[in-house]
Amino acid sequence: MKKVLALGLVFCLLFLTFAGCKPAETATADATAADAAAADAAAADTAAPEAAQSADTGVLNVAIAADIAPDSVTEWTKMFNTDYPDVTLNVMLEDASNYEVTLEPLVAAGEMPDVVGIGCTDWFATLADKGYILDVSGTPGWDAQLDVLKDMYTSRSGVHFAVANGVETELLYYNIDQFTQAGVTSVPTNWQEFLDCCQKLKDAGFQPLAVAGASPNNLGHSFISFGIAHEIVASGFDPDWNVKARDGEYDFSTPEWQAVLNKAVVLRDAGYFQRGYESADLYECMREVSVGEAAMTIQGSYQTGNIIVEGGANIGITTVPWNDPGKEQVGIVIAGDGYAMGKNTTGNVDLATKYFNYVSFEHADVYQNMSGTIPPWKDAAKDMPNAKVNDKLKAAWDASNALVTKSLEPQQAFTAIVYEQVKQFVQAVILGSAEPSQIGDYLNPAQQEYLATLN
């Protein structure tokens, strides 16, 4: 702008110089023209920032999960309001364990939030294929995230529908001091060692294992993850089961499937679950471990920030020893929940993209620092240089990532219709109202219901 004004003054001075050599009426007309030109230039300069500002004006409706790192939503809102004061940001909080409750009415109305927190599930991939979620190809977060996450957040029809907030696995969190007091001299590396560890803890007066009996979604992440990983995938019985179940007929009543929760029942019947596990939700379960009321829990790595807390118990982290002696452990691959852009009638895609990039990439560190999750980027040192990852988590993650055999977390492997029954089945088994052998009774009808949607 200064350059334009300076040029305007130069032109005015030139006009005045030439005016001295011309008749008075000509000079007056030229001066008037020069003044008008300068005024037009100044007006254009003033209009330019106003036009730029108008692009950052409007209303955004966003829905973000707030249960893992609730303060991240508050912080993002404050930061965005400061950086974009002329944008009205309407924030709705989601429950990450049940996104559908929040979003189903909005889907039905065709008014998805401009930016929405989502899980890496078949339900959201289907929404993307139906046009309720926009393609985020070309955004900085999409380009930067790991290829495995890109694959997991690509729908069947090829829609690139989200950027993950982390890359995760399932791990065993354990109380180091209670291990020592119970005479457990090393972390268990197989199933028999794990049982021995649980018994020593119980004999020493500790509650060996914290389980969220009242949280079917959490149960759907843990015990059955490793049951499938070992009985179905690592055994060689059906490593590609999820692809087959997605594309056609599938039978979940085979002996191999009937065995996926047998080990969970062994733990339950031996009295290794904490007192009152039947009514404990996920956060009570993690609280019990973080304060030393229970010795161990199996949780997703994204919960590290809720288990290792300042002033809390001395917690260690290791891979999950669900493998029989002589067999290798199996790692669980999880795409962290992520962020997507929803389709609605406002059509303010440019402004929505600004907020999407803000939380999914430019300031993704806000969530990462609070949750302690593993960053989702190919080059985390470049794209998130201020990431805060607990050293214990980093070591456990590296150990899990080094395992040769990998298996998907059930929520990300089953179709949405079948996974609803998976949650009910696992909870029923853990609470003692169903037997592992009944898995086909729960899942096969749901599989048929899913197949009907393909026709």
C-alpha positions as CSV (number, residue, x, y, z in Angstrom):
1,M,0.0,0.0,0.0
2,K,2.8,2.4,0.9
3,K,4.3,1.7,-2.6
4,V,1.0,2.6,-4.3
5,L,0.6,5.8,-2.3
6,A,4.2,6.8,-3.1
7,L,3.6,6.3,-6.8
8,G,0.4,8.3,-6.5
9,L,2.3,11.3,-5.0
10,V,5.0,11.0,-7.7
11,F,2.3,11.2,-10.4
12,C,0.7,14.2,-8.7
13,L,4.0,16.0,-8.6
14,L,4.6,15.3,-12.3
15,F,1.1,16.6,-13.1
16,L,1.8,19.8,-11.1
17,T,5.1,20.3,-13.0
18,F,3.5,20.0,-16.4
19,A,0.6,22.2,-15.3
20,G,3.0,25.2,-14.9
21,C,3.6,25.0,-18.7
22,K,-0.1,24.8,-19.7
23,P,-3.0,27.2,-19.8
24,A,-4.8,27.5,-16.4
25,E,-8.0,25.7,-17.4
26,T,-5.9,22.7,-18.7
27,A,-3.9,22.6,-15.5
28,T,-7.0,22.7,-13.4
29,A,-8.5,19.8,-15.3
30,D,-5.3,17.8,-15.2
31,A,-5.0,18.4,-11.4
32,T,-8.6,17.3,-10.9
33,A,-8.0,14.1,-12.9
34,A,-4.9,13.4,-10.9
35,D,-6.7,13.9,-7.6
36,A,-9.4,11.5,-8.8
37,A,-6.9,8.9,-9.8
38,A,-5.2,9.1,-6.4
39,A,-8.5,8.8,-4.7
40,D,-9.4,5.7,-6.8
41,A,-6.0,4.2,-5.9
42,A,-6.5,4.8,-2.2
43,A,-10.0,3.4,-2.4
44,A,-8.7,0.3,-4.1
45,D,-6.1,-0.2,-1.4
46,T,-8.8,0.1,1.3
47,A,-11.1,-2.3,-0.5
48,A,-8.4,-5.0,-0.8
49,P,-8.1,-5.9,2.9
50,E,-11.8,-5.6,3.3
51,A,-12.3,-8.2,0.6
52,A,-9.7,-10.5,2.1
53,Q,-11.4,-10.1,5.5
54,S,-14.8,-11.0,4.1
55,A,-13.4,-14.4,3.1
56,D,-12.9,-15.1,6.8
57,T,-16.3,-14.0,7.9
58,G,-19.2,-16.3,8.5
59,V,-20.7,-19.1,10.7
60,L,-19.2,-22.6,11.2
61,N,-20.9,-25.5,12.9
62,V,-18.4,-28.1,14.1
63,A,-18.7,-31.3,16.2
64,I,-15.6,-32.5,17.9
65,A,-15.0,-35.4,20.3
66,A,-14.1,-34.2,23.8
67,D,-13.7,-37.3,25.9
68,I,-10.0,-38.3,25.5
69,A,-8.6,-34.8,25.7
70,P,-11.5,-32.5,26.6
71,D,-9.4,-29.4,27.0
72,S,-8.2,-29.6,23.4
73,V,-11.6,-28.5,22.2
74,T,-11.6,-25.5,24.5
75,E,-8.1,-24.5,23.5
76,W,-8.8,-24.8,19.8
77,T,-12.0,-22.7,20.2
78,K,-10.1,-19.9,22.0
79,M,-7.3,-19.9,19.5
80,F,-9.5,-19.9,16.4
81,N,-11.7,-17.1,17.8
82,T,-8.6,-15.1,18.3
83,D,-7.2,-15.7,14.9
84,Y,-10.6,-15.4,13.1
85,P,-12.6,-12.9,15.2
86,D,-15.2,-12.4,12.5
87,V,-16.1,-16.1,12.3
88,T,-18.9,-17.4,14.6
89,L,-17.9,-20.9,15.7
90,N,-20.7,-23.1,17.0
91,V,-19.2,-26.1,18.8
92,M,-21.0,-29.4,19.5
93,L,-19.3,-32.0,21.7
94,E,-19.3,-35.7,20.6
95,D,-18.8,-38.9,22.5
96,A,-16.0,-40.8,20.8
97,S,-17.4,-44.1,22.0
98,N,-20.7,-43.5,20.2
99,Y,-20.4,-40.9,17.4
100,E,-23.6,-42.1,15.8
101,V,-25.8,-40.8,18.6
102,T,-24.7,-37.3,17.9
103,L,-24.6,-37.5,14.1
104,E,-27.5,-39.7,13.0
105,P,-30.1,-36.9,13.3
106,L,-27.8,-34.6,11.3
107,V,-27.3,-37.2,8.6
108,A,-31.1,-37.6,8.4
109,A,-31.6,-33.9,8.0
110,G,-28.8,-33.6,5.4
111,E,-27.0,-31.1,7.6
112,M,-23.7,-32.5,8.7
113,P,-21.4,-30.2,10.6
114,D,-18.9,-28.3,8.6
115,V,-16.1,-30.0,10.4
116,V,-16.7,-33.2,12.3
117,G,-14.7,-35.6,14.5
118,I,-15.1,-39.2,13.4
119,G,-13.8,-42.7,13.9
120,C,-12.1,-44.9,11.4
121,T,-15.2,-47.2,10.9
122,D,-17.3,-48.7,8.2
123,W,-20.2,-46.4,9.3
124,F,-18.2,-43.2,8.4
125,A,-16.8,-44.8,5.2
126,T,-20.3,-45.5,4.1
127,L,-21.3,-41.9,4.8
128,A,-18.4,-40.8,2.6
129,D,-19.6,-43.0,-0.2
130,K,-23.1,-41.6,0.1
131,G,-21.8,-38.0,-0.1
132,Y,-22.4,-36.9,3.5
133,I,-18.6,-36.5,4.0
134,L,-16.4,-34.5,1.6
135,D,-13.1,-35.6,0.1
136,V,-10.2,-34.0,1.8
137,S,-7.5,-34.9,-0.7
138,G,-4.9,-32.2,-1.1
139,T,-5.2,-30.8,2.4
140,P,-1.9,-30.6,4.2
141,G,-3.0,-33.1,6.8
142,W,-4.0,-35.7,4.2
143,D,-0.7,-35.3,2.4
144,A,1.3,-35.6,5.6
145,Q,-0.3,-38.6,7.3
146,L,1.2,-42.1,7.0
147,D,0.2,-44.2,4.0
148,V,-1.4,-46.8,6.2
149,L,-3.7,-44.1,7.6
150,K,-4.6,-42.9,4.1
151,D,-5.5,-46.5,3.2
152,M,-7.7,-46.8,6.3
153,Y,-9.4,-43.5,5.7
154,T,-10.2,-44.2,2.1
155,S,-13.8,-45.4,1.4
156,R,-14.7,-48.3,-1.0
157,S,-15.5,-45.8,-3.8
158,G,-12.2,-44.0,-3.2
159,V,-13.2,-41.0,-1.1
160,H,-10.4,-39.7,1.0
161,F,-12.5,-38.8,3.9
162,A,-10.4,-37.9,7.0
163,V,-7.1,-37.0,8.6
164,A,-6.2,-39.1,11.7
165,N,-5.2,-37.5,15.0
166,G,-2.7,-40.3,15.6
167,V,-1.6,-43.8,14.9
168,E,-2.3,-46.3,17.7
169,T,-2.1,-49.8,19.1
170,E,-3.4,-51.8,22.1
171,L,-1.0,-52.1,25.0
172,L,-0.8,-53.4,28.6
173,Y,-0.4,-50.7,31.3
174,Y,0.9,-52.0,34.6
175,N,1.9,-50.7,38.0
176,I,5.6,-51.1,38.4
177,D,5.6,-50.8,42.2
178,Q,2.9,-53.4,42.6
179,F,4.7,-55.8,40.3
180,T,7.8,-55.4,42.5
181,Q,5.8,-55.9,45.8
182,A,4.1,-59.0,44.4
183,G,7.4,-60.6,43.3
184,V,6.9,-60.1,39.6
185,T,10.4,-59.6,38.4
186,S,9.8,-59.1,34.7
187,V,6.9,-58.2,32.4
188,P,5.0,-61.2,31.1
189,T,5.8,-62.1,27.5
190,N,3.2,-64.9,26.9
191,W,-0.1,-66.0,28.2
192,Q,1.1,-68.4,30.8
193,E,3.5,-65.7,32.2
194,F,0.5,-63.3,32.2
195,L,-1.6,-65.8,34.3
196,D,1.3,-66.3,36.7
197,C,1.6,-62.5,37.0
198,C,-2.1,-62.1,37.7
199,Q,-2.0,-64.8,40.4
200,K,1.0,-63.2,42.1
201,L,-0.7,-59.9,42.2
202,K,-3.9,-61.4,43.6
203,D,-2.0,-63.3,46.3
204,A,-0.2,-60.1,47.3
205,G,-3.6,-58.4,47.8
206,F,-3.7,-56.4,44.6
207,Q,-6.5,-56.3,42.1
208,P,-4.8,-57.6,39.0
209,L,-6.8,-56.3,36.1
210,A,-9.1,-53.3,35.6
211,V,-11.9,-54.0,33.1
212,A,-14.7,-51.6,31.9
213,G,-17.6,-54.0,32.2
214,A,-20.1,-51.2,31.6
215,S,-18.4,-50.0,28.4
216,P,-19.2,-52.3,25.5
217,N,-17.3,-50.2,23.0
218,N,-14.1,-50.4,25.2
219,L,-14.6,-54.2,25.6
220,G,-14.9,-54.4,21.8
221,H,-11.4,-52.9,21.6
222,S,-9.5,-55.1,24.1
223,F,-10.1,-58.8,24.7
224,I,-11.6,-59.6,21.4
225,S,-8.9,-57.7,19.6
226,F,-6.3,-60.1,20.8
227,G,-8.6,-63.1,20.5
228,I,-9.1,-62.5,16.8
229,A,-5.5,-61.5,16.3
230,H,-4.3,-64.9,17.6
231,E,-7.1,-67.4,16.9
232,I,-8.1,-66.1,13.5
233,V,-5.1,-64.1,12.0
234,A,-1.8,-65.4,13.5
235,S,-3.1,-69.0,13.5
236,G,-3.4,-68.8,9.7
237,F,-7.1,-69.8,9.9
238,D,-8.3,-66.7,8.0
239,P,-6.0,-63.7,7.9
240,D,-8.2,-61.9,5.4
241,W,-11.5,-62.5,7.3
242,N,-12.5,-58.9,7.3
243,V,-12.3,-58.5,3.6
244,K,-14.4,-61.7,3.0
245,A,-17.0,-60.6,5.6
246,R,-17.2,-57.1,4.0
247,D,-17.7,-58.5,0.5
248,G,-20.1,-61.5,1.0
249,E,-21.2,-64.5,3.1
250,Y,-19.3,-65.2,6.2
251,D,-19.7,-67.7,9.1
252,F,-18.7,-66.6,12.6
253,S,-19.8,-69.9,14.2
254,T,-16.7,-71.9,13.5
255,P,-14.6,-73.4,16.3
256,E,-11.9,-70.8,15.7
257,W,-14.3,-67.9,16.2
258,Q,-15.9,-69.6,19.2
259,A,-12.5,-69.5,20.9
260,V,-11.8,-65.8,20.5
261,L,-13.0,-65.0,24.0
262,N,-12.0,-68.1,25.9
263,K,-9.0,-66.5,27.5
264,A,-11.1,-63.5,28.7
265,V,-13.4,-66.0,30.5
266,V,-10.3,-67.6,32.1
267,L,-9.3,-64.2,33.6
268,R,-12.9,-63.5,34.7
269,D,-13.4,-66.9,36.4
270,A,-10.0,-66.8,38.2
271,G,-11.2,-63.5,39.9
272,Y,-8.6,-61.4,38.2
273,F,-11.0,-58.5,37.4
274,Q,-11.3,-55.7,39.8
275,R,-14.2,-55.5,42.3
276,G,-17.2,-53.9,40.7
277,Y,-15.9,-54.3,37.2
278,E,-19.5,-55.0,36.0
279,S,-20.5,-51.4,36.6
280,A,-17.2,-49.7,35.8
281,D,-17.1,-47.5,32.7
282,L,-13.9,-46.7,30.7
283,Y,-12.9,-43.7,32.7
284,E,-13.4,-45.4,36.1
285,C,-11.3,-48.3,34.8
286,M,-8.4,-46.0,33.8
287,R,-8.7,-44.0,37.0
288,E,-8.3,-47.2,39.1
289,V,-5.0,-47.9,37.4
290,S,-3.8,-44.4,37.4
291,V,-4.2,-44.1,41.2
292,G,-3.0,-47.6,42.0
293,E,-6.3,-49.3,42.9
294,A,-5.8,-51.9,40.1
295,A,-2.5,-53.2,38.8
296,M,-3.1,-53.5,35.0
297,T,-5.4,-52.6,32.2
298,I,-5.4,-53.2,28.4
299,Q,-6.1,-50.0,26.6
300,G,-5.4,-48.2,23.3
301,S,-2.2,-46.2,23.3
302,Y,-4.3,-43.0,22.8
303,Q,-5.4,-43.3,26.4
304,T,-1.8,-42.9,27.8
305,G,-2.5,-39.4,28.9
306,N,-5.4,-40.6,31.0
307,I,-3.4,-43.4,32.7
308,I,0.0,-41.9,33.3
309,V,-0.9,-38.7,35.2
310,E,1.1,-36.3,37.3
311,G,1.2,-37.5,40.9
312,G,-0.3,-40.9,39.9
313,A,0.9,-44.4,40.2
314,N,4.3,-45.5,38.7
315,I,3.0,-47.0,35.4
316,G,4.9,-49.1,32.8
317,I,3.8,-50.0,29.4
318,T,4.4,-53.2,27.4
319,T,2.9,-55.2,24.5
320,V,0.0,-57.5,25.3
321,P,1.0,-61.2,26.1
322,W,-2.0,-63.0,24.7
323,N,0.3,-65.5,22.8
324,D,0.6,-69.0,23.9
325,P,4.2,-70.1,25.0
326,G,6.3,-70.6,22.0
327,K,4.2,-68.4,19.8
328,E,4.8,-64.8,18.8
329,Q,2.8,-61.8,20.0
330,V,0.6,-60.0,17.5
331,G,0.3,-56.2,17.2
332,I,-3.0,-54.4,16.8
333,V,-3.1,-51.6,14.1
334,I,-5.4,-48.7,14.9
335,A,-6.0,-45.5,12.9
336,G,-6.6,-42.8,15.5
337,D,-10.0,-41.0,15.3
338,G,-9.9,-38.1,12.9
339,Y,-11.4,-35.1,11.4
340,A,-13.6,-34.8,8.4
341,M,-15.7,-32.2,6.5
342,G,-19.4,-32.6,6.3
343,K,-21.8,-31.8,3.5
344,N,-24.6,-29.3,4.3
345,T,-26.7,-26.6,2.7
346,T,-24.6,-23.7,3.8
347,G,-21.8,-24.7,1.4
348,N,-19.2,-22.6,3.1
349,V,-16.5,-25.0,2.1
350,D,-13.6,-22.5,1.9
351,L,-14.2,-21.3,5.5
352,A,-14.8,-24.9,6.7
353,T,-11.4,-25.9,5.1
354,K,-9.7,-23.2,7.2
355,Y,-11.0,-24.7,10.4
356,F,-10.4,-28.3,9.2
357,N,-6.7,-27.5,8.4
358,Y,-6.5,-25.6,11.8
359,V,-7.3,-28.7,13.9
360,S,-6.2,-31.5,11.7
361,F,-2.7,-30.2,10.8
362,E,-1.7,-26.6,11.7
363,H,-2.6,-26.9,15.4
364,A,-2.9,-30.7,15.7
365,D,-0.3,-30.5,18.4
366,V,-2.9,-29.2,20.8
367,Y,-4.7,-32.5,20.9
368,Q,-1.4,-34.5,20.7
369,N,0.2,-32.7,23.6
370,M,-2.8,-33.4,25.9
371,S,-3.5,-37.0,24.8
372,G,0.2,-38.1,24.3
373,T,-0.8,-40.0,21.2
374,I,1.7,-41.1,18.6
375,P,1.7,-38.4,15.8
376,P,0.2,-39.6,12.5
377,W,2.7,-37.9,10.2
378,K,5.3,-39.5,7.9
379,D,7.8,-36.8,9.1
380,A,6.7,-36.0,12.7
381,A,9.9,-34.1,13.3
382,K,9.0,-31.7,10.6
383,D,5.3,-31.5,10.9
384,M,4.9,-31.7,14.6
385,P,8.3,-30.7,16.2
386,N,6.8,-29.9,19.6
387,A,5.1,-33.3,19.9
388,K,5.1,-34.7,23.5
389,V,5.3,-38.5,23.5
390,N,6.0,-40.3,26.8
391,D,9.2,-42.3,26.6
392,K,7.6,-45.4,27.9
393,L,4.8,-45.2,25.3
394,K,7.4,-44.6,22.6
395,A,9.3,-47.8,23.6
396,A,6.1,-49.9,23.8
397,W,4.9,-48.5,20.5
398,D,8.2,-49.4,18.8
399,A,8.0,-52.9,20.2
400,S,4.5,-53.4,19.0
401,N,5.3,-51.9,15.6
402,A,8.2,-54.3,15.3
403,L,5.9,-57.4,15.6
404,V,5.8,-59.3,12.4
405,T,2.1,-60.2,12.5
406,K,-0.5,-57.4,12.7
407,S,-4.3,-57.4,13.1
408,L,-6.9,-54.7,12.9
409,E,-8.8,-53.4,15.8
410,P,-12.4,-54.9,15.6
411,Q,-14.2,-51.6,15.4
412,Q,-12.1,-50.9,12.2
413,A,-12.4,-54.4,10.8
414,F,-16.1,-55.3,11.2
415,T,-18.8,-53.6,9.3
416,A,-20.9,-51.2,11.3
417,I,-23.9,-53.4,11.6
418,V,-21.9,-56.4,12.8
419,Y,-19.8,-54.4,15.1
420,E,-22.9,-53.3,17.1
421,Q,-23.4,-57.0,17.8
422,V,-19.7,-57.5,18.6
423,K,-20.0,-55.0,21.4
424,Q,-23.1,-56.6,22.8
425,F,-21.6,-60.1,22.6
426,V,-18.3,-59.2,24.3
427,Q,-20.1,-57.5,27.1
428,A,-22.5,-60.4,27.6
429,V,-19.6,-62.8,27.8
430,I,-17.6,-60.6,30.3
431,L,-20.7,-60.2,32.5
432,G,-21.4,-64.0,32.3
433,S,-24.7,-63.9,30.5
434,A,-23.4,-65.5,27.3
435,E,-20.7,-68.1,26.4
436,P,-17.9,-67.6,23.9
437,S,-19.3,-70.4,21.8
438,Q,-22.4,-68.3,21.1
439,I,-20.6,-65.8,18.9
440,G,-22.3,-67.0,15.8
441,D,-25.7,-66.5,17.4
442,Y,-24.9,-62.8,17.8
443,L,-22.8,-62.1,14.6
444,N,-24.3,-64.3,11.9
445,P,-27.8,-62.6,11.9
446,A,-26.0,-59.2,11.8
447,Q,-23.9,-60.4,8.9
448,Q,-27.1,-61.3,7.0
449,E,-28.6,-57.9,7.8
450,Y,-25.4,-56.3,6.4
451,L,-25.5,-58.3,3.2
452,A,-29.1,-57.2,2.6
453,T,-27.8,-53.6,2.4
454,L,-25.6,-54.5,-0.5
455,N,-28.4,-55.6,-2.7
